[in-house]
């Protein structure tokens, strides 16, 4: 169990390092998918997917992913990224998706919702 937690922590630190190295103001401000989202989406699918398909407790790595996106991307970019990541998961629930930040105790300045205008954040 400790080895699994250590691997998760190393994985998250590696991703944080990659994301931090690739963030630029121009890329983060673009309305198109930012490079960080290409890193975040597969991880979001894997670690957050179960929590937005069924009402299970989010994996701690999922909660770390929410924090990373909030830290390394602008709010509009992160909003678009999370929305696209949710839509890439078959059988997702927008209701469970919108509850994810609360369930992870992560503050986002926007809801994870199909109805939010991400560019207006």
N, CA, C and O atoms as a DFTB+ gen file, in Angstrom:
484 C
 N C O
     1  1       0.820      -1.191       0.000
     2  2       0.000       0.000       0.000
     3  2       0.867       1.259       0.000
     4  3       0.579       2.215      -0.720
     5  1       1.925       1.256       0.807
     6  2       2.823       2.411       0.858
     7  2       3.536       2.594      -0.471
     8  3       3.779       3.722      -0.902
     9  1       3.872       1.483      -1.123
    10  2       4.530       1.555      -2.424
    11  2       3.599       2.183      -3.451
    12  3       4.034       2.992      -4.270
    13  1       2.310       1.815      -3.413
    14  2       1.333       2.389      -4.339
    15  2       1.230       3.893      -4.124
    16  3       1.218       4.655      -5.090
    17  1       1.155       4.328      -2.872
    18  2       1.059       5.756      -2.557
    19  2       2.313       6.484      -3.020
    20  3       2.232       7.593      -3.549
    21  1       3.470       5.864      -2.821
    22  2       4.719       6.476      -3.264
    23  2       4.750       6.608      -4.782
    24  3       5.169       7.642      -5.304
    25  1       4.309       5.567      -5.500
    26  2       4.258       5.633      -6.963
    27  2       3.315       6.736      -7.421
    28  3       3.633       7.470      -8.357
    29  1       2.156       6.864      -6.773
    30  2       1.216       7.924      -7.126
    31  2       1.830       9.296      -6.898
    32  3       1.677      10.192      -7.729
    33  1       2.523       9.465      -5.777
    34  2       3.135      10.746      -5.479
    35  2       4.228      11.072      -6.504
    36  3       4.320      12.211      -6.961
    37  1       5.036      10.109      -6.860
    38  2       6.079      10.320      -7.861
    39  2       5.449      10.667      -9.202
    40  3       5.927      11.560      -9.901
    41  1       4.375       9.963      -9.564
    42  2       3.668      10.224     -10.819
    43  2       3.135      11.655     -10.841
    44  3       3.309      12.366     -11.830
    45  1       2.494      12.076      -9.766
    46  2       1.938      13.424      -9.691
    47  2       3.048      14.465      -9.748
    48  3       2.901      15.479     -10.429
    49  1       4.148      14.238      -9.052
    50  2       5.273      15.177      -9.094
    51  2       5.874      15.277     -10.493
    52  3       6.238      16.362     -10.945
    53  1       5.973      14.140     -11.171
    54  2       6.492      14.139     -12.540
    55  2       5.583      14.948     -13.454
    56  3       6.057      15.761     -14.247
    57  1       4.288      14.726     -13.343
    58  2       3.341      15.460     -14.176
    59  2       3.382      16.946     -13.856
    60  3       3.323      17.774     -14.764
    61  1       3.481      17.296     -12.576
    62  2       3.588      18.709     -12.193
    63  2       4.820      19.346     -12.825
    64  3       4.764      20.475     -13.313
    65  1       5.914      18.628     -12.813
    66  2       7.155      19.134     -13.404
    67  2       6.986      19.351     -14.899
    68  3       7.402      20.380     -15.432
    69  1       6.376      18.382     -15.578
    70  2       6.145      18.504     -17.019
    71  2       5.230      19.680     -17.310
    72  3       5.500      20.479     -18.207
    73  1       4.140      19.786     -16.544
    74  2       3.190      20.870     -16.775
    75  2       3.819      22.225     -16.518
    76  3       3.617      23.161     -17.290
    77  1       4.575      22.337     -15.445
    78  2       5.202      23.613     -15.114
    79  2       6.184      24.025     -16.212
    80  3       6.291      25.207     -16.540
    81  1       6.889      23.067     -16.768
    82  2       7.865      23.360     -17.809
    83  2       7.211      23.789     -19.115
    84  3       7.835      24.488     -19.914
    85  1       5.963      23.384     -19.347
    86  2       5.325      23.686     -20.629
    87  2       4.365      24.857     -20.590
    88  3       3.840      25.258     -21.628
    89  1       4.126      25.411     -19.414
    90  2       3.168      26.512     -19.320
    91  2       3.782      27.791     -19.874
    92  3       4.888      28.178     -19.499
    93  1       3.054      28.431     -20.762
    94  2       3.418      29.772     -21.216
    95  2       2.159      30.616     -21.189
    96  3       1.054      30.087     -21.316
    97  1       2.306      31.878     -21.031
    98  2       1.130      32.747     -20.959
    99  2       0.315      32.674     -22.248
   100  3      -0.915      32.661     -22.198
   101  1       0.978      32.627     -23.394
   102  2       0.248      32.583     -24.664
   103  2      -0.537      31.291     -24.808
   104  3      -1.693      31.316     -25.231
   105  1       0.063      30.172     -24.467
   106  2      -0.627      28.886     -24.604
   107  2      -1.792      28.782     -23.632
   108  3      -2.845      28.250     -23.986
   109  1      -1.624      29.272     -22.440
   110  2      -2.690      29.182     -21.445
   111  2      -3.869      30.068     -21.797
   112  3      -5.001      29.779     -21.409
   113  1      -3.616      31.143     -22.525
   114  2      -4.688      32.068     -22.854
   115  2      -5.466      31.658     -24.106
   116  3      -6.534      32.213     -24.365
   117  1      -4.967      30.717     -24.876
   118  2      -5.633      30.311     -26.098
   119  2      -6.951      29.626     -25.786
   120  3      -7.101      28.970     -24.755
   121  1      -7.919      29.791     -26.709
   122  2      -9.222      29.142     -26.545
   123  2      -9.152      27.675     -26.958
   124  3     -10.018      26.885     -26.583
   125  1      -8.138      27.309     -27.720
   126  2      -7.995      25.920     -28.138
   127  2      -7.402      25.106     -27.001
   128  3      -7.029      25.659     -25.966
   129  1      -7.314      23.812     -27.186
   130  2      -6.780      22.948     -26.142
   131  2      -5.315      23.291     -25.899
   132  3      -4.497      23.291     -26.820
   133  1      -5.007      23.579     -24.654
   134  2      -3.634      23.923     -24.286
   135  2      -2.836      22.646     -24.082
   136  3      -3.424      21.604     -23.795
   137  1      -1.517      22.692     -24.221
   138  2      -0.702      21.477     -24.072
   139  2      -0.925      20.756     -22.752
   140  3      -0.914      19.526     -22.707
   141  1      -1.128      21.514     -21.676
   142  2      -1.326      20.903     -20.368
   143  2      -2.554      19.991     -20.367
   144  3      -2.587      18.981     -19.664
   145  1      -3.546      20.353     -21.150
   146  2      -4.773      19.563     -21.209
   147  2      -4.506      18.200     -21.832
   148  3      -5.144      17.215     -21.458
   149  1      -3.594      18.131     -22.756
   150  2      -3.247      16.843     -23.373
   151  2      -2.614      15.904     -22.349
   152  3      -2.716      14.683     -22.476
   153  1      -1.971      16.464     -21.349
   154  2      -1.385      15.679     -20.266
   155  2      -2.462      15.327     -19.246
   156  3      -2.526      14.199     -18.758
   157  1      -3.299      16.297     -18.933
   158  2      -4.308      16.138     -17.890
   159  2      -5.448      15.187     -18.268
   160  3      -5.904      14.407     -17.432
   161  1      -5.909      15.246     -19.518
   162  2      -7.095      14.478     -19.919
   163  2      -6.963      12.977     -19.695
   164  3      -7.862      12.388     -19.095
   165  1      -5.882      12.320     -20.149
   166  2      -5.792      10.871     -19.901
   167  2      -5.732      10.530     -18.413
   168  3      -6.282       9.517     -17.980
   169  1      -5.064      11.378     -17.635
   170  2      -4.995      11.133     -16.192
   171  2      -6.373      11.336     -15.560
   172  3      -6.778      10.572     -14.684
   173  1      -7.086      12.365     -16.009
   174  2      -8.429      12.626     -15.492
   175  2      -9.333      11.434     -15.795
   176  3     -10.083      10.982     -14.930
   177  1      -9.262      10.929     -17.018
   178  2     -10.080       9.767     -17.394
   179  2      -9.811       8.590     -16.472
   180  3     -10.739       7.949     -15.978
   181  1      -8.530       8.312     -16.245
   182  2      -8.163       7.142     -15.448
   183  2      -8.533       7.291     -13.978
   184  3      -9.125       6.389     -13.386
   185  1      -8.183       8.427     -13.393
   186  2      -8.329       8.564     -11.942
   187  2      -9.646       9.206     -11.501
   188  3     -10.089       8.972     -10.376
   189  1     -10.275      10.001     -12.349
   190  2     -11.543      10.652     -11.978
   191  2     -12.744       9.962     -12.610
   192  3     -13.873      10.143     -12.155
   193  1     -12.512       9.175     -13.655
   194  2     -13.605       8.512     -14.364
   195  2     -14.566       7.762     -13.461
   196  3     -15.776       7.968     -13.563
   197  1     -14.074       6.897     -12.580
   198  2     -15.011       6.162     -11.721
   199  2     -15.891       7.072     -10.864
   200  3     -17.052       6.749     -10.613
   201  1     -15.357       8.189     -10.419
   202  2     -16.108       9.086      -9.542
   203  2     -17.163       9.896     -10.292
   204  3     -18.090      10.420      -9.673
   205  1     -17.037      10.008     -11.625
   206  2     -18.060      10.751     -12.367
   207  2     -18.971       9.813     -13.168
   208  3     -19.852      10.263     -13.901
   209  1     -18.746       8.514     -13.019
   210  2     -19.650       7.533     -13.611
   211  2     -20.579       6.954     -12.550
   212  3     -21.762       6.722     -12.798
   213  1     -20.025       6.729     -11.375
   214  2     -20.793       6.203     -10.246
   215  2     -20.427       7.019      -9.021
   216  3     -19.398       7.695      -9.004
   217  1     -21.238       6.959      -8.031
   218  2     -21.035       7.784      -6.840
   219  2     -20.047       7.124      -5.877
   220  3     -20.405       6.748      -4.761
   221  1     -18.793       6.990      -6.331
   222  2     -17.744       6.440      -5.464
   223  2     -16.848       7.586      -5.003
   224  3     -16.812       8.648      -5.625
   225  1     -16.144       7.367      -3.937
   226  2     -15.210       8.368      -3.429
   227  2     -14.111       8.601      -4.462
   228  3     -13.509       7.645      -4.952
   229  1     -13.845       9.869      -4.799
   230  2     -12.787      10.143      -5.778
   231  2     -11.428       9.637      -5.302
   232  3     -11.094       9.741      -4.122
   233  1     -10.664       9.096      -6.218
   234  2      -9.294       8.677      -5.940
   235  2      -8.498       9.920      -5.526
   236  3      -8.697      10.983      -6.114
   237  1      -7.613       9.827      -4.545
   238  2      -6.797      10.988      -4.157
   239  2      -6.008      11.574      -5.326
   240  3      -5.762      12.780      -5.365
   241  1      -5.613      10.738      -6.270
   242  2      -4.891      11.240      -7.444
   243  2      -5.808      12.117      -8.288
   244  3      -5.356      13.103      -8.871
   245  1      -7.086      11.773      -8.360
   246  2      -8.061      12.598      -9.072
   247  2      -8.093      13.994      -8.460
   248  3      -8.070      14.995      -9.177
   249  1      -8.144      14.056      -7.160
   250  2      -8.190      15.344      -6.470
   251  2      -6.904      16.143      -6.720
   252  3      -6.947      17.368      -6.836
   253  1      -5.780      15.459      -6.802
   254  2      -4.510      16.121      -7.126
   255  2      -4.540      16.674      -8.540
   256  3      -3.983      17.740      -8.803
   257  1      -5.183      15.963      -9.444
   258  2      -5.290      16.420     -10.834
   259  2      -6.109      17.707     -10.898
   260  3      -5.762      18.626     -11.640
   261  1      -7.184      17.780     -10.131
   262  2      -7.976      19.018     -10.093
   263  2      -7.127      20.178      -9.592
   264  3      -7.198      21.284     -10.127
   265  1      -6.338      19.926      -8.578
   266  2      -5.469      20.960      -8.021
   267  2      -4.411      21.383      -9.035
   268  3      -4.122      22.572      -9.170
   269  1      -3.827      20.411      -9.755
   270  2      -2.790      20.734     -10.745
   271  2      -3.339      21.626     -11.851
   272  3      -2.717      22.625     -12.213
   273  1      -4.492      21.273     -12.381
   274  2      -5.076      22.082     -13.446
   275  2      -5.371      23.490     -12.974
   276  3      -5.168      24.459     -13.706
   277  1      -5.846      23.594     -11.759
   278  2      -6.169      24.884     -11.178
   279  2      -4.902      25.708     -10.944
   280  3      -4.948      26.938     -10.977
   281  1      -3.790      25.049     -10.712
   282  2      -2.528      25.726     -10.422
   283  2      -1.781      26.140     -11.690
   284  3      -1.213      27.231     -11.747
   285  1      -1.779      25.270     -12.709
   286  2      -0.906      25.481     -13.867
   287  2      -1.599      25.999     -15.114
   288  3      -0.942      26.214     -16.132
   289  1      -2.915      26.205     -15.062
   290  2      -3.628      26.748     -16.213
   291  2      -4.488      27.915     -15.764
   292  3      -4.857      28.015     -14.594
   293  1      -4.806      28.797     -16.706
   294  2      -5.756      29.853     -16.387
   295  2      -7.118      29.209     -16.160
   296  3      -7.347      28.080     -16.594
   297  1      -8.013      29.904     -15.493
   298  2      -9.348      29.351     -15.242
   299  2     -10.093      28.978     -16.517
   300  3     -10.679      27.897     -16.574
   301  1     -10.097      29.849     -17.569
   302  2     -10.794      29.444     -18.791
   303  2     -10.200      28.179     -19.422
   304  3     -10.940      27.317     -19.895
   305  1      -8.876      28.069     -19.429
   306  2      -8.228      26.892     -20.023
   307  2      -8.533      25.639     -19.209
   308  3      -8.845      24.591     -19.775
   309  1      -8.444      25.740     -17.884
   310  2      -8.734      24.593     -17.030
   311  2     -10.202      24.187     -17.156
   312  3     -10.511      22.996     -17.211
   313  1     -11.096      25.153     -17.201
   314  2     -12.523      24.887     -17.365
   315  2     -12.776      24.100     -18.651
   316  3     -13.482      23.091     -18.637
   317  1     -12.204      24.557     -19.750
   318  2     -12.365      23.867     -21.038
   319  2     -11.760      22.471     -20.981
   320  3     -12.322      21.516     -21.516
   321  1     -10.623      22.367     -20.337
   322  2      -9.928      21.088     -20.246
   323  2     -10.755      20.070     -19.466
   324  3     -10.934      18.937     -19.913
   325  1     -11.257      20.475     -18.304
   326  2     -12.052      19.542     -17.496
   327  2     -13.338      19.155     -18.212
   328  3     -13.762      18.000     -18.157
   329  1     -13.955      20.115     -18.878
   330  2     -15.197      19.803     -19.605
   331  2     -14.913      18.791     -20.716
   332  3     -15.662      17.829     -20.885
   333  1     -13.843      19.004     -21.465
   334  2     -13.475      18.063     -22.530
   335  2     -13.100      16.698     -21.952
   336  3     -13.430      15.664     -22.532
   337  1     -12.418      16.696     -20.821
   338  2     -12.025      15.431     -20.197
   339  2     -13.255      14.636     -19.754
   340  3     -13.310      13.420     -19.934
   341  1     -14.233      15.321     -19.180
   342  2     -15.470      14.646     -18.759
   343  2     -16.155      14.031     -19.976
   344  3     -16.579      12.876     -19.938
   345  1     -16.262      14.804     -21.053
   346  2     -16.953      14.325     -22.243
   347  2     -16.225      13.172     -22.925
   348  3     -16.818      12.449     -23.726
   349  1     -14.949      12.999     -22.613
   350  2     -14.187      11.901     -23.215
   351  2     -14.408      10.572     -22.484
   352  3     -13.922       9.526     -22.915
   353  1     -15.147      10.629     -21.375
   354  2     -15.412       9.433     -20.574
   355  2     -16.807       8.924     -20.888
   356  3     -17.788       9.646     -20.710
   357  1     -16.902       7.707     -21.346
   358  2     -18.210       7.119     -21.630
   359  2     -18.991       6.889     -20.348
   360  3     -18.433       6.434     -19.350
   361  1     -20.271       7.199     -20.373
   362  2     -21.127       6.946     -19.214
   363  2     -20.978       7.949     -18.091
   364  3     -21.354       7.663     -16.954
   365  1     -20.435       9.123     -18.389
   366  2     -20.241      10.138     -17.356
   367  2     -21.571      10.757     -16.937
   368  3     -22.573      10.658     -17.644
   369  1     -21.554      11.397     -15.773
   370  2     -22.707      12.126     -15.248
   371  2     -22.282      13.568     -14.990
   372  3     -21.347      13.814     -14.229
   373  1     -22.973      14.531     -15.628
   374  2     -22.640      15.938     -15.374
   375  2     -22.909      16.289     -13.915
   376  3     -22.202      17.110     -13.330
   377  1     -23.919      15.674     -13.332
   378  2     -24.225      15.938     -11.933
   379  2     -23.049      15.530     -11.040
   380  3     -22.618      16.303     -10.184
   381  1     -22.532      14.310     -11.245
   382  2     -21.377      13.868     -10.454
   383  2     -20.130      14.674     -10.797
   384  3     -19.303      14.932      -9.923
   385  1     -19.985      15.073     -12.055
   386  2     -18.835      15.886     -12.463
   387  2     -18.831      17.222     -11.739
   388  3     -17.787      17.687     -11.282
   389  1     -20.001      17.835     -11.640
   390  2     -20.078      19.145     -10.989
   391  2     -19.811      19.049      -9.488
   392  3     -19.400      20.028      -8.867
   393  1     -20.044      17.877      -8.906
   394  2     -19.796      17.683      -7.477
   395  2     -18.336      17.335      -7.159
   396  3     -17.915      17.391      -6.004
   397  1     -17.584      16.981      -8.182
   398  2     -16.213      16.488      -7.985
   399  2     -15.322      17.450      -7.184
   400  3     -14.666      17.003      -6.243
   401  1     -15.269      18.743      -7.509
   402  2     -14.408      19.624      -6.702
   403  2     -14.779      19.611      -5.220
   404  3     -13.901      19.552      -4.359
   405  1     -16.073      19.667      -4.924
   406  2     -16.515      19.607      -3.519
   407  2     -16.117      18.297      -2.869
   408  3     -15.636      18.281      -1.736
   409  1     -16.315      17.204      -3.580
   410  2     -16.002      15.889      -3.034
   411  2     -14.507      15.742      -2.797
   412  3     -14.085      14.943      -1.961
   413  1     -13.705      16.506      -3.527
   414  2     -12.244      16.481      -3.360
   415  2     -11.742      17.592      -2.435
   416  3     -10.551      17.655      -2.132
   417  1     -12.637      18.458      -1.991
   418  2     -12.252      19.633      -1.194
   419  2     -11.261      20.509      -1.939
   420  3     -10.290      21.002      -1.365
   421  1     -11.522      20.698      -3.239
   422  2     -10.690      21.553      -4.092
   423  2     -11.557      22.714      -4.565
   424  3     -12.637      22.500      -5.115
   425  1     -11.091      23.932      -4.356
   426  2     -11.848      25.103      -4.804
   427  2     -11.507      25.412      -6.261
   428  3     -10.340      25.580      -6.617
   429  1     -12.538      25.482      -7.089
   430  2     -12.394      25.950      -8.465
   431  2     -13.249      27.202      -8.604
   432  3     -14.294      27.311      -7.963
   433  1     -12.820      28.144      -9.432
   434  2     -13.570      29.390      -9.637
   435  2     -14.711      29.208     -10.634
   436  3     -15.337      30.189     -11.035
   437  1     -14.987      27.993     -11.031
   438  2     -15.981      27.688     -12.054
   439  2     -16.486      26.278     -11.791
   440  3     -15.778      25.465     -11.197
   441  1     -17.698      25.984     -12.225
   442  2     -18.187      24.609     -12.084
   443  2     -17.695      23.746     -13.244
   444  3     -17.408      24.262     -14.325
   445  1     -17.599      22.461     -13.027
   446  2     -17.332      21.535     -14.126
   447  2     -18.707      21.179     -14.676
   448  3     -19.389      20.290     -14.166
   449  1     -19.094      21.888     -15.719
   450  2     -20.449      21.793     -16.221
   451  2     -20.483      22.066     -17.717
   452  3     -19.669      22.825     -18.243
   453  1     -21.433      21.437     -18.391
   454  2     -21.570      21.677     -19.832
   455  2     -22.176      23.038     -20.113
   456  3     -22.032      23.560     -21.218
   457  1     -22.858      23.628     -19.126
   458  2     -23.563      24.886     -19.369
   459  2     -22.725      26.137     -19.078
   460  3     -23.138      27.246     -19.416
   461  1     -21.567      25.970     -18.461
   462  2     -20.751      27.143     -18.129
   463  2     -20.012      27.636     -19.380
   464  3     -19.540      26.839     -20.189
   465  1     -19.922      28.954     -19.521
   466  2     -19.177      29.571     -20.612
   467  2     -17.739      29.756     -20.135
   468  3     -17.427      30.734     -19.456
   469  1     -16.874      28.825     -20.486
   470  2     -15.495      28.846     -19.976
   471  2     -14.739      30.107     -20.400
   472  3     -13.916      30.614     -19.638
   473  1     -15.003      30.610     -21.587
   474  2     -14.263      31.789     -22.052
   475  2     -14.693      33.043     -21.300
   476  3     -14.003      34.061     -21.354
   477  1     -15.827      32.982     -20.599
   478  2     -16.303      34.139     -19.856
   479  2     -15.833      34.175     -18.414
   480  3     -16.239      35.048     -17.647
   481  1     -14.979      33.231     -18.043
   482  2     -14.517      33.164     -16.651
   483  2     -13.357      34.119     -16.439
   484  3     -12.827      34.210     -15.331
